[in-house]
């Protein structure tokens, strides 16, 4: 069953002025209606928490197939559209690419309840079943890395190789950050403007990208503030923050049996919740490159590559090196 409301609704066109923009924004729908993706978007029906929801995804066939499929798992602050250069790179190498928006993100439905990695993993495997894909390589980024860990642990027979690109969750943030009420996080997120959000991304992610490459990420968030359903989107977005905090995967990573490659930016010290940690503990958080190397050494079949002068968006900041590492690893 296709959910037209999830992907095909006509966006509201009332202009929205923000403090960071001289020109009005045309609001998107909360499922990013009005925001262009690089390839056709399809819809897959799922049930989660008793809700009937729609999972959006791109399924891109290569011109010369090699018989293999890569599943791309996006981060928290980005729709799956940001994988465009990686989809192109993998397609040119013969891979079929499936790039879903997880429930709660991008063009997928925004649930009213909590998010859980087990549900997201189950949805992803169900999508592969629908598409007739028995086994795939998994390439994940940021929050998607945490999901990739859960998929590799719960469904090891469905995963060939696992690439963790600047993953978060390499440490248990509960050891540093006290619990934060959902309503407080909602209030803090709602206070952000496009300008302060840009600065937040630049700081937290040590971005090395020119401003025009960051603007689509700003638009994907702030153009939907004019939607009447924006409060629902905001609550779902905050649910993903609580997901990261409440469901750590760091303790599972050494148990992964599938071949695993960490690709880390040397300057990436992203650590969700870090500003809420006691000051003496903040410096201990976000040592991501070192954490990846330590975890890889504890795993049966893993290695970590650290790219110099690179932040959190590794595949956009160092595309040539990223391509070489990924294609070499997947080819083994």
Rosetta blueprint (number, residue, H / E / L):
1 X L
2 X L
3 X L
4 X H
5 X H
6 X H
7 X H
8 X L
9 X L
10 X L
11 X L
12 X L
13 X L
14 X L
15 X E
16 X E
17 X L
18 X L
19 X L
20 X L
21 X L
22 X L
23 X L
24 X L
25 X E
26 X E
27 X L
28 X L
29 X L
30 X L
31 X L
32 X L
33 X L
34 X L
35 X L
36 X L
37 X L
38 X L
39 X L
40 X L
41 X L
42 X E
43 X E
44 X E
45 X E
46 X E
47 X E
48 X E
49 X L
50 X L
51 X E
52 X E
53 X E
54 X E
55 X E
56 X E
57 X E
58 X E
59 X E
60 X E
61 X L
62 X L
63 X L
64 X L
65 X L
66 X L
67 X L
68 X L
69 X E
70 X E
71 X E
72 X E
73 X E
74 X L
75 X L
76 X L
77 X L
78 X L
79 X L
80 X H
81 X H
82 X H
83 X H
84 X H
85 X H
86 X H
87 X H
88 X H
89 X H
90 X H
91 X H
92 X H
93 X L
94 X L
95 X L
96 X E
97 X E
98 X E
99 X E
100 X E
101 X L
102 X L
103 X L
104 X L
105 X L
106 X L
107 X L
108 X L
109 X L
110 X L
111 X L
112 X L
113 X L
114 X L
115 X L
116 X L
117 X H
118 X H
119 X H
120 X H
121 X H
122 X H
123 X H
124 X H
125 X H
126 X H
127 X H
128 X H
129 X H
130 X H
131 X L
132 X L
133 X L
134 X L
135 X L
136 X E
137 X E
138 X E
139 X E
140 X E
141 X E
142 X L
143 X H
144 X H
145 X H
146 X H
147 X H
148 X H
149 X H
150 X H
151 X H
152 X H
153 X H
154 X H
155 X L
156 X H
157 X H
158 X H
159 X E
160 X E
161 X E
162 X E
163 X E
164 X E
165 X E
166 X L
167 X L
168 X L
169 X L
170 X L
171 X L
172 X L
173 X H
174 X H
175 X H
176 X L
177 X E
178 X L
179 X L
180 X L
181 X L
182 X H
183 X H
184 X H
185 X H
186 X H
187 X H
188 X H
189 X H
190 X H
191 X H
192 X L
193 X L
194 X H
195 X H
196 X H
197 X H
198 X H
199 X H
200 X H
201 X H
202 X H
203 X H
204 X H
205 X L
206 X L
207 X L
208 X L
209 X L
210 X L
211 X H
212 X H
213 X H
214 X H
215 X H
216 X H
217 X H
218 X H
219 X H
220 X H
221 X H
222 X H
223 X L
224 X L
225 X L
226 X L
227 X L
228 X L
229 X L
230 X H
231 X H
232 X H
233 X H
234 X H
235 X H
236 X H
237 X H
238 X H
239 X H
240 X H
241 X H
242 X H
243 X H
244 X H
245 X H
246 X H
247 X L
248 X L
249 X L
250 X H
251 X H
252 X H
253 X H
254 X L
255 X L
256 X L
257 X L
258 X L
259 X E
260 X E
261 X E
262 X E
263 X E
264 X E
265 X E
266 X L
267 X L
268 X L
269 X L
270 X L
271 X L
272 X L
273 X L
274 X H
275 X H
276 X H
277 X E
278 X L
279 X H
280 X H
281 X H
282 X H
283 X L
284 X L
285 X L
286 X L
287 X L
288 X H
289 X H
290 X H
291 X H
292 X H
293 X H
294 X H
295 X H
296 X H
297 X H
298 X H
299 X L
300 X L
301 X L
302 X E
303 X E
304 X E
305 X E
306 X E
307 X E
308 X L
309 X L
310 X L
311 X L
312 X L
313 X L
314 X H
315 X H
316 X H
317 X H
318 X L
319 X H
320 X H
321 X H
322 X H
323 X H
324 X H
325 X H
326 X H
327 X H
328 X H
329 X H
330 X H
331 X L
332 X L
